[in-house]
């Protein structure tokens, strides 16, 4: 074998090693960016972190879903502790002359998949990447999240119901999950209507310090 062929063969081996290394690194990074949640290892269910990097199994269903009886015009289900907190918040909001209702609550993996594909066809990938969670990555699958609406105003952020929620939700254990100005942290555009149950202690800290659940998680739960 002449020197030219040996050189080509050596170069080919080096290129092959580089390609294999790139594939291994890509595979590791991909797994880091799409971490499958082991629900059994979560110490307190209300602290579970579901986002673009943390994924629930397609088979996961909360084992304590209950139907919401107050401030709801449809048949919606939530995790039991979340439902109790929401109903108390609902009753107090009614006493303050407000008209809040649920627009969306628990959604299964398959429901989220259908929703994602529908919005993808209607609005395109750039829109859904900003506003719609991929199946398995939606907080709605946990039964801890609620999309609210005002029955008095079509645009929730312009309603008196939103102002009340913004100032009072933490008293019941809820946070506004996707805040304006926090898009780089949460991965989603601002959604004033999307609240998430985390319990009173966490909600109060998040509210008073104007942080996201991701930031709270890094500080106290990781």
C-alpha positions in Angstrom: 0.0 0.0 0.0 1.5 3.3 -1.0 1.8 6.4 1.2 -1.1 8.2 -0.5 -3.6 5.3 0.3 -2.3 5.1 3.9 -2.9 8.8 4.3 -6.4 8.6 2.9 -7.2 5.6 5.1 -5.9 7.4 8.2 -7.9 10.6 7.3 -11.0 8.5 6.9 -10.6 6.9 10.4 -10.1 10.3 12.0 -13.2 11.6 10.2 -15.2 8.6 11.4 -14.1 9.1 15.0 -15.1 12.8 14.8 -18.5 11.9 13.5 -19.1 9.2 16.2 -18.0 11.7 18.9 -20.5 14.3 17.5 -23.3 11.8 17.6 -22.6 10.8 21.2 -22.5 14.4 22.3 -25.7 15.2 20.4 -27.4 12.2 22.0 -26.3 13.2 25.5 -27.5 16.8 25.0 -30.8 15.6 23.6 -31.4 13.5 26.6 -30.6 16.4 28.9 -33.0 18.7 27.0 -35.8 16.1 27.2 -35.7 14.7 30.7 -38.4 12.1 31.4 -39.9 12.8 34.8 -40.1 9.9 37.3 -43.3 10.9 39.2 -42.6 8.4 42.0 -39.4 10.3 43.0 -41.2 13.7 43.4 -41.4 14.3 47.1 -44.5 16.6 46.9 -46.6 16.3 43.8 -47.6 20.0 43.7 -43.9 20.8 43.2 -43.5 18.7 40.0 -41.8 20.6 37.2 -43.1 20.1 33.7 -41.7 22.3 31.0 -39.9 22.1 27.7 -37.1 20.1 29.3 -39.1 17.9 31.6 -41.5 15.4 30.1 -44.3 13.3 31.5 -45.0 9.8 30.1 -47.8 9.5 27.5 -49.4 7.1 30.0 -49.4 9.4 33.0 -52.7 10.3 34.6 -53.0 11.9 38.1 -54.6 9.4 40.4 -56.7 11.9 42.3 -58.6 13.9 39.7 -61.9 15.4 40.8 -64.5 17.4 38.9 -64.6 21.1 39.7 -68.0 22.3 40.9 -67.6 26.1 41.1 -66.7 28.8 38.6 -66.9 26.4 35.8 -69.3 26.3 32.9 -68.1 22.9 31.6 -67.0 19.5 32.9 -63.4 20.1 34.0 -61.1 18.1 36.3 -58.2 19.0 38.5 -55.9 17.3 41.0 -57.9 17.2 44.3 -55.9 19.7 46.4 -55.8 22.0 43.4 -59.5 21.7 42.9 -60.2 22.5 46.6 -57.9 25.6 46.5 -59.6 26.8 43.2 -63.1 26.4 44.6 -62.2 28.5 47.7 -60.6 31.2 45.4 -63.7 31.1 43.2 -66.1 31.6 46.1 -64.0 34.6 47.4 -63.9 36.1 44.0 -67.7 35.9 43.7 -68.0 37.7 47.0 -65.8 40.5 45.5 -68.2 40.8 42.6 -66.2 39.0 40.0 -67.1 36.4 37.3 -64.2 34.0 36.8 -64.6 30.6 35.0 -62.4 27.8 33.8 -61.5 27.6 30.1 -59.2 24.6 30.4 -58.0 22.3 33.2 -56.7 18.8 33.1 -55.8 17.5 29.6 -54.5 14.1 28.8 -51.5 13.4 26.7 -53.7 12.6 23.7 -55.7 15.7 24.1 -52.6 17.8 24.2 -51.3 16.0 21.1 -54.5 16.8 19.2 -54.4 20.5 20.4 -50.7 20.8 19.4 -51.3 19.4 15.9 -54.3 21.6 15.4 -52.5 24.8 16.3 -49.5 23.7 14.3 -51.6 23.5 11.2 -53.4 26.7 11.9 -50.5 29.0 13.0 -47.2 27.2 12.2 -44.2 26.1 14.2 -43.0 29.5 15.4 -46.3 30.1 17.1 -46.7 26.8 18.8 -43.1 26.8 20.0 -44.0 30.1 21.8 -47.4 29.3 23.2 -48.3 25.6 22.9 -46.6 22.8 24.8 -45.7 19.6 23.0 -47.5 16.5 24.3 -46.0 15.3 27.5 -44.6 18.8 28.2 -47.9 20.4 29.2 -48.7 21.3 32.8 -52.3 20.6 32.1 -51.5 16.9 32.1 -50.6 17.2 35.8 -54.0 18.4 36.8 -52.3 21.3 38.6 -52.9 24.0 35.9 -55.9 26.0 34.9 -56.6 28.4 32.0 -59.0 31.1 33.3 -61.4 33.3 31.5 -63.5 36.3 32.5 -67.2 36.1 31.7 -67.4 39.9 31.7 -64.5 40.6 29.3 -63.3 38.8 26.1 -59.6 39.7 26.7 -58.6 38.3 30.1 -55.6 40.6 30.7 -58.0 43.6 30.3 -60.5 42.3 32.8 -61.0 43.1 36.5 -60.9 39.4 37.1 -57.3 39.3 35.9 -56.4 42.2 38.2 -57.9 40.3 41.1 -56.1 37.1 40.2 -52.8 38.9 39.8 -53.1 40.3 43.4 -54.7 37.4 45.2 -54.0 34.1 43.5 -50.9 33.4 45.7 -53.1 33.5 48.8 -54.7 30.3 47.6 -51.5 28.6 46.4 -51.6 29.7 42.7 -49.1 31.5 40.6 -49.4 33.1 37.1 -47.1 30.6 35.5 -45.9 32.4 32.4 -45.1 36.0 33.1 -44.2 38.8 30.8 -40.5 39.4 30.7 -39.7 35.9 31.8 -40.0 34.2 28.4 -36.3 33.2 28.3 -36.7 31.3 31.6 -40.1 29.6 31.1 -39.7 29.1 27.3 -43.2 30.5 26.6 -44.8 33.8 25.9 -46.8 35.5 28.6 -50.1 33.9 29.5 -52.0 35.9 32.1 -54.8 33.3 32.1 -52.6 30.3 32.9 -52.3 29.7 36.7 -50.6 26.8 38.4 -51.0 25.4 41.9 -47.8 25.1 43.9 -49.2 25.6 47.4 -49.3 28.7 49.6 -45.7 28.8 50.8 -44.2 28.5 47.3 -46.8 30.8 45.7 -46.2 33.6 48.3 -42.4 33.4 47.8 -42.7 33.4 44.0 -45.2 36.4 44.1 -43.2 38.5 46.5 -39.9 37.9 44.7 -41.3 38.2 41.2 -39.7 35.0 40.0 -40.8 32.0 38.0 -41.4 28.4 39.2 -38.2 27.4 37.3 -36.2 29.8 39.5 -38.0 28.7 42.7 -37.3 25.1 41.7 -33.6 25.8 41.3 -33.5 27.5 44.7 -35.4 25.1 46.9 -36.4 21.9 45.1 -33.7 20.6 42.8 
